């Protein structure tokens, strides 16, 4: 079935709220195979609940009124079971929350309709969308290949055309990787803001909220709703923003697409960037796992049987770092943050590949490929920086993506880049 855009859903729901509910229920029920429904969805709205939500949405104004979306199961929704973070934990371990998280609450106020809550790589600690508890989330158009993660169910729900946008999170690439693998646009925000502070954490100093869309126009609509007018206040600027492209581990079509946004960095700049990024994955692994252990310390040993062995080991290493290792990692982060501060004095954005390859097969989901992805994603994560991901189609029919890294989520570069993407698509 053909995907519907945000504008399509707005028109349908305004004209026929019950019809919109039936259409959404049909898409939830029939688009994915039963196994992939289990891998993708933690829960889904019942037809009568969806109908009531669409009727209520008619009272709202704005670009997302009557538009369905999915929500990564790290956010809390009052009246629903507690978020279980893609885990195999029994439901009684995590208490239900009386308050809805800020981001889904804002979307409800804007009239958006929550279609389903989506599964993820267990506890958001992975980039491949594999999950031994609920099933591996596969690319909707390329069975046997992963959506990427950890926002795997979110990406699948948009790539399959069930909803036009999905809310996810990004700590070390969890929006950027699935956006690239599934041919989607992705928006990563910044750590510690209101949109992430009340979600189930992985590593709080690095966790960010974000979302995925199929089209640049839909990304513009979601950005304007959530980020507000400040995101577009400099639309009329006379000069284009200044940026450069860092050509690291880049597929040829991705490099060609990058040059539509910015010229390649000169030799001096490229060397400075490479030196700044050197050692970033190792520092990130130490700092992220130390924080993850702090989050999981009360469960890690007594509930070990409920973790997958891989994720348990990633978290467990966080308790074993020495003070010297932790301080060296913090020093590397400070140095990288200093680089970013200096970079943004002369440039408005940096373009980099989001992944070094297209969606992986199960056999390709190796530690080596994980490290290759993290080498591209963690420089922005350690810097605490927002990132727009723009998809790039490959000759094979698969996709990769570009990271457009900026200093502020409300940077006019984001809208400028999306408008260029629209021109390219048109």
C-alpha positions as CSV (number, residue, x, y, z in Angstrom):
1,X,0.0,0.0,0.0
2,X,1.2,3.5,-0.8
3,X,2.6,5.5,2.1
4,X,0.7,8.6,3.2
5,X,2.5,11.8,4.0
6,X,1.7,14.1,6.9
7,X,-0.4,16.3,4.6
8,X,-2.3,13.2,3.3
9,X,-3.1,12.1,6.9
10,X,-4.2,15.6,7.9
11,X,-6.6,15.7,5.0
12,X,-8.0,12.2,5.6
13,X,-8.5,12.7,9.3
14,X,-10.1,16.1,8.9
15,X,-12.5,14.7,6.3
16,X,-13.2,11.3,7.9
17,X,-11.8,10.7,11.4
18,X,-13.3,7.2,11.6
19,X,-12.0,6.3,8.1
20,X,-8.5,7.5,9.2
21,X,-8.7,5.2,12.2
22,X,-9.8,2.3,10.0
23,X,-6.9,3.0,7.6
24,X,-4.4,3.2,10.4
25,X,-5.6,0.0,12.0
26,X,-5.4,-1.8,8.6
27,X,-1.8,-0.7,8.1
28,X,-0.8,-1.7,11.6
29,X,-2.4,-5.1,11.1
30,X,-1.4,-6.0,7.5
31,X,1.7,-4.2,6.4
32,X,4.2,-6.3,8.3
33,X,4.3,-10.1,8.7
34,X,3.1,-11.4,12.1
35,X,6.8,-12.1,13.1
36,X,7.8,-8.6,12.1
37,X,4.8,-7.1,13.9
38,X,6.1,-8.7,17.1
39,X,9.6,-7.5,16.4
40,X,8.4,-3.9,15.7
41,X,5.6,-3.2,18.1
42,X,5.5,-3.3,21.8
43,X,1.9,-2.4,21.8
44,X,-0.6,-0.9,19.3
45,X,-3.8,1.1,19.6
46,X,-7.0,-0.8,19.4
47,X,-9.4,0.3,16.6
48,X,-11.9,2.0,19.1
49,X,-9.0,3.8,20.8
50,X,-7.6,5.0,17.5
51,X,-11.1,6.2,16.4
52,X,-11.5,8.2,19.6
53,X,-8.0,9.7,19.2
54,X,-8.7,10.8,15.6
55,X,-12.0,12.4,16.6
56,X,-10.3,14.2,19.4
57,X,-7.5,15.4,17.1
58,X,-10.1,17.4,15.0
59,X,-10.1,20.0,17.9
60,X,-6.4,20.6,17.5
61,X,-4.7,23.0,15.1
62,X,-1.3,22.8,13.4
63,X,0.6,20.6,10.9
64,X,0.4,17.4,12.9
65,X,-3.4,17.4,13.8
66,X,-4.8,14.0,12.9
67,X,-1.4,12.6,11.9
68,X,-0.5,9.2,13.4
69,X,3.0,8.4,14.7
70,X,4.8,5.6,16.6
71,X,6.7,6.1,19.9
72,X,9.9,4.3,20.9
73,X,9.2,2.2,24.0
74,X,11.5,4.4,26.1
75,X,8.9,7.1,26.6
76,X,6.2,6.9,29.2
77,X,2.5,7.1,28.5
78,X,0.1,7.6,31.4
79,X,-2.5,4.8,31.6
80,X,-0.3,2.4,29.6
81,X,2.1,-0.3,30.8
82,X,5.6,1.0,31.8
83,X,8.2,1.4,29.0
84,X,10.3,-1.8,29.0
85,X,13.0,-0.5,26.7
86,X,13.0,-3.5,24.4
87,X,14.0,-5.8,27.3
88,X,12.9,-9.2,28.4
89,X,12.2,-8.0,31.9
90,X,8.9,-8.9,33.5
91,X,6.5,-6.0,33.4
92,X,6.4,-5.7,37.2
93,X,10.0,-4.7,37.5
94,X,9.4,-1.3,35.9
95,X,6.7,0.7,37.6
96,X,4.1,2.4,35.4
97,X,4.4,6.2,35.2
98,X,1.5,8.5,36.2
99,X,2.7,11.2,33.8
100,X,3.2,11.0,30.1
101,X,6.7,12.0,28.9
102,X,7.0,15.6,27.6
103,X,7.5,14.7,24.0
104,X,4.4,12.5,23.5
105,X,2.5,14.9,25.6
106,X,3.4,17.8,23.3
107,X,2.5,15.7,20.3
108,X,-0.9,14.9,21.8
109,X,-1.5,18.6,22.5
110,X,-0.7,19.2,18.8
111,X,-3.3,16.6,17.7
112,X,-0.9,13.8,16.7
113,X,-2.3,10.3,17.2
114,X,-0.2,7.7,18.9
115,X,-0.5,4.6,16.8
116,X,1.8,2.2,18.6
117,X,4.8,1.9,20.8
118,X,7.8,0.4,19.1
119,X,10.5,-2.1,20.1
120,X,14.2,-1.3,20.0
121,X,17.6,-2.9,20.4
122,X,17.5,-4.1,24.0
123,X,17.9,-1.2,26.4
124,X,18.8,1.0,23.3
125,X,22.4,-0.5,23.6
126,X,23.0,-1.5,20.0
127,X,23.0,-0.2,16.4
128,X,21.6,-3.3,14.6
129,X,18.0,-3.7,15.7
130,X,18.6,-7.3,16.8
131,X,16.6,-8.4,19.8
132,X,16.6,-11.9,21.2
133,X,13.5,-11.2,23.3
134,X,11.1,-9.9,20.6
135,X,12.8,-10.7,17.3
136,X,15.2,-8.9,15.0
137,X,13.6,-6.0,13.2
138,X,14.1,-6.3,9.5
139,X,14.2,-3.8,6.7
140,X,10.6,-3.7,5.4
141,X,11.8,-3.8,1.7
142,X,14.8,-6.0,2.2
143,X,13.9,-9.0,4.4
144,X,17.1,-10.5,5.9
145,X,18.7,-7.1,6.3
146,X,18.4,-5.0,9.5
147,X,16.7,-1.7,9.9
148,X,19.5,-0.6,12.1
149,X,19.0,0.5,15.7
150,X,18.4,1.1,18.3
151,X,15.3,2.9,17.0
152,X,14.5,-0.2,14.9
153,X,10.8,-0.5,15.3
154,X,10.4,3.3,14.8
155,X,12.3,3.1,11.5
156,X,10.4,0.0,10.3
157,X,7.0,1.7,11.0
158,X,8.0,4.7,8.8
159,X,9.8,2.8,6.1
160,X,6.9,0.4,5.8
161,X,4.5,3.3,5.2
162,X,2.4,2.6,8.4
163,X,2.9,6.1,9.8
164,X,4.6,9.2,8.3
165,X,6.8,9.9,11.4
166,X,8.2,8.1,14.4
167,X,9.8,9.2,17.7
168,X,13.0,7.6,18.6
169,X,16.2,8.3,20.5
170,X,19.9,8.7,19.6
171,X,22.7,8.1,22.0
172,X,25.5,6.9,19.7
173,X,23.7,6.7,16.4
174,X,20.3,5.2,17.1
175,X,18.5,7.7,14.9
176,X,21.2,8.1,12.3
177,X,22.0,4.5,11.5
178,X,18.3,3.4,11.0
179,X,17.6,6.5,9.0
180,X,20.5,5.7,6.7
181,X,19.7,2.0,6.4
182,X,16.0,2.5,5.8
183,X,16.2,5.6,3.4
184,X,14.7,8.0,5.9
185,X,15.3,11.5,7.2
186,X,16.4,11.6,10.8
187,X,16.6,14.4,13.4
188,X,18.8,14.0,16.6
189,X,18.5,16.7,19.2
190,X,20.8,17.4,22.2
191,X,21.4,15.6,25.6
192,X,19.6,16.8,28.6
193,X,16.8,18.8,26.9
194,X,13.1,18.6,27.9
195,X,12.3,16.1,25.2
196,X,14.6,13.3,26.6
197,X,15.0,14.1,30.3
198,X,12.0,12.0,31.3
199,X,12.6,9.0,29.0
200,X,14.1,5.6,30.1
201,X,17.8,6.3,30.0
202,X,20.8,4.5,28.5
203,X,23.6,7.0,29.2
204,X,21.9,10.2,30.3
205,X,24.8,12.6,29.3
206,X,24.6,11.3,25.7
207,X,20.9,10.4,25.3
208,X,18.9,12.6,22.9
209,X,15.4,12.6,21.5
210,X,14.8,12.4,17.8
211,X,12.4,11.4,15.0
212,X,12.3,9.8,11.6
213,X,10.3,10.7,8.5
214,X,10.1,9.4,4.9
215,X,10.3,12.8,3.2
216,X,12.0,16.2,3.7
217,X,8.6,17.9,3.7
218,X,7.4,15.7,6.6
219,X,10.7,16.4,8.5
220,X,10.1,20.1,8.1
221,X,6.6,19.7,9.5
222,X,7.7,17.7,12.5
223,X,10.6,20.1,13.2
224,X,8.3,23.2,13.1
225,X,5.8,21.6,15.4
226,X,8.3,20.4,18.0
227,X,11.1,22.9,17.7
228,X,8.9,25.9,17.0
229,X,9.4,29.1,15.0
230,X,12.9,29.7,16.1
231,X,13.9,26.8,13.9
232,X,13.0,28.9,10.9
233,X,13.7,32.4,12.0
234,X,16.6,32.9,9.6
235,X,15.1,31.4,6.5
236,X,15.6,34.6,4.5
237,X,19.4,34.8,5.2
238,X,21.2,36.3,2.1
239,X,24.2,33.9,2.1
240,X,24.1,30.1,2.2
241,X,25.6,28.5,5.3
242,X,29.2,27.6,5.4
243,X,30.1,23.9,5.7
244,X,32.5,21.2,4.5
245,X,32.4,17.5,3.8
246,X,34.7,15.1,5.7
247,X,35.2,12.1,3.4
248,X,35.7,9.3,5.9
249,X,34.8,5.7,5.0
250,X,32.4,7.0,2.4
251,X,30.6,5.2,-0.4
252,X,30.9,6.9,-3.8
253,X,27.2,7.9,-4.1
254,X,27.3,9.3,-0.6
255,X,30.3,11.4,-1.4
256,X,28.6,12.7,-4.5
257,X,25.5,13.6,-2.5
258,X,27.5,15.3,0.2
259,X,29.0,17.7,-2.4
260,X,25.6,19.0,-3.1
261,X,25.6,20.4,0.4
262,X,29.2,21.4,0.9
263,X,32.6,21.2,-0.7
264,X,35.1,18.6,0.5
265,X,37.3,19.8,3.4
266,X,40.8,20.8,2.2
267,X,43.7,18.7,3.2
268,X,44.5,20.8,6.3
269,X,40.9,20.8,7.6
270,X,40.6,17.1,6.9
271,X,43.7,16.3,8.9
272,X,42.5,18.5,11.8
273,X,39.1,16.7,11.8
274,X,40.8,13.3,11.6
275,X,43.1,14.1,14.5
276,X,40.2,15.4,16.6
277,X,38.2,12.2,16.0
278,X,41.1,9.9,16.7
279,X,40.3,7.8,19.8
280,X,36.8,9.1,20.1
281,X,35.1,5.6,19.9
282,X,37.3,4.3,22.7
283,X,36.6,7.2,24.9
284,X,32.8,7.0,24.1
285,X,32.7,3.3,24.9
286,X,34.2,3.9,28.4
287,X,32.0,6.9,29.3
288,X,28.8,5.4,27.8
289,X,29.2,2.0,29.5
290,X,30.0,3.7,32.9
291,X,26.8,5.6,32.7
292,X,24.8,2.6,31.6
293,X,26.1,0.6,34.5
294,X,25.0,3.4,36.9
295,X,21.5,3.1,35.4
296,X,21.4,-0.7,35.6
297,X,23.4,-1.3,38.8
298,X,20.3,-2.3,40.8
299,X,19.2,-4.9,38.2
300,X,22.4,-6.1,36.5
301,X,23.3,-9.0,38.8
302,X,20.0,-10.0,40.3
303,X,18.2,-10.0,37.0
304,X,21.0,-11.2,34.8
305,X,18.9,-14.0,33.3
306,X,16.5,-11.3,31.8
307,X,19.3,-9.7,29.8
308,X,20.8,-10.9,26.5
309,X,24.4,-11.9,27.1
310,X,25.7,-9.3,24.6
311,X,23.9,-6.4,26.2
312,X,24.7,-7.5,29.7
313,X,28.4,-7.6,28.9
314,X,28.3,-4.1,27.3
315,X,26.8,-2.7,30.5
316,X,28.9,-4.8,32.9
317,X,32.1,-3.4,31.6
318,X,31.1,0.0,32.9
319,X,31.9,-1.0,36.5
320,X,35.4,-2.2,35.7
321,X,37.0,1.0,34.3
322,X,39.8,2.4,36.4
323,X,39.9,6.0,37.5
324,X,42.7,6.6,35.1
325,X,40.8,5.2,32.1
326,X,37.7,7.3,33.0
327,X,39.8,10.5,33.3
328,X,41.5,9.8,30.0
329,X,38.1,9.3,28.3
330,X,36.9,12.6,29.9
331,X,40.0,14.4,28.7
332,X,39.4,13.1,25.1
333,X,35.8,14.3,25.3
334,X,36.9,17.7,26.5
335,X,39.4,17.9,23.6
336,X,36.8,17.0,21.1
337,X,34.3,19.5,22.5
338,X,37.0,22.1,22.2
339,X,37.5,21.1,18.5
340,X,33.8,21.5,17.8
341,X,33.7,24.9,19.5
342,X,36.6,26.0,17.3
343,X,35.1,24.4,14.2
344,X,31.8,26.3,14.5
345,X,33.6,29.6,14.7
346,X,34.3,29.4,11.0
347,X,31.8,26.8,9.7
348,X,28.0,26.4,10.2
349,X,28.0,22.6,9.7
350,X,30.0,19.5,8.9
351,X,28.8,16.8,6.5
352,X,29.9,13.2,7.1
353,X,28.6,9.8,6.1
354,X,26.1,8.4,8.6
355,X,27.2,4.8,8.0
356,X,30.0,3.2,6.0
357,X,27.7,0.8,4.3
358,X,24.1,0.0,3.5
359,X,21.7,-2.1,5.7
360,X,23.5,-5.2,7.0
361,X,22.5,-8.8,6.8
362,X,22.4,-10.8,10.1
363,X,25.8,-12.3,9.4
364,X,27.3,-8.9,8.9
365,X,26.1,-7.6,12.3
366,X,29.6,-8.0,13.7
367,X,31.6,-6.2,16.3
368,X,33.9,-5.0,13.6
369,X,31.0,-3.4,11.7
370,X,29.7,-1.9,14.9
371,X,33.0,-0.2,15.5
372,X,33.1,1.1,11.9
373,X,29.6,2.7,12.5
374,X,30.6,4.2,15.8
375,X,33.7,5.8,14.3
376,X,31.4,7.9,12.2
377,X,28.6,8.6,14.8
378,X,30.4,9.1,18.1
379,X,32.2,12.4,17.3
380,X,28.8,14.2,17.3
381,X,27.7,12.2,20.4
382,X,30.7,13.1,22.4
383,X,30.2,16.7,21.3
384,X,26.5,16.6,22.4
385,X,25.6,18.0,19.0
386,X,22.3,17.8,17.0
387,X,22.4,16.1,13.6
388,X,20.1,15.9,10.6
389,X,20.4,12.7,8.6
390,X,19.6,12.8,4.9
391,X,19.1,9.5,3.0
392,X,21.1,8.7,-0.1
393,X,19.8,6.1,-2.6
394,X,22.3,3.5,-3.8
395,X,22.3,1.8,-7.2
396,X,21.4,-1.5,-5.5
397,X,18.1,-0.1,-4.2
398,X,19.5,0.0,-0.7
399,X,20.4,3.3,1.0
400,X,23.0,5.1,3.1
401,X,22.9,8.5,4.6
402,X,24.6,11.8,5.3
403,X,25.0,13.4,8.8
404,X,24.7,17.2,8.8
405,X,26.1,18.1,12.1
406,X,25.2,21.6,13.5
407,X,25.8,23.5,16.7
408,X,22.2,24.0,17.7
409,X,19.0,22.1,17.0
410,X,17.3,25.3,15.8
411,X,20.1,26.1,13.4
412,X,18.8,27.5,10.1
413,X,21.1,25.0,8.4
414,X,18.6,22.3,9.2
415,X,15.8,24.0,7.2
416,X,18.2,25.0,4.5
417,X,19.4,21.4,4.1
418,X,15.9,20.0,4.0
419,X,14.9,22.6,1.3
420,X,17.9,21.5,-0.7
421,X,16.8,17.9,-0.3
422,X,13.4,18.8,-1.6
423,X,14.9,20.5,-4.6
424,X,17.0,17.4,-5.3
425,X,13.9,15.2,-5.0
426,X,11.9,17.5,-7.2
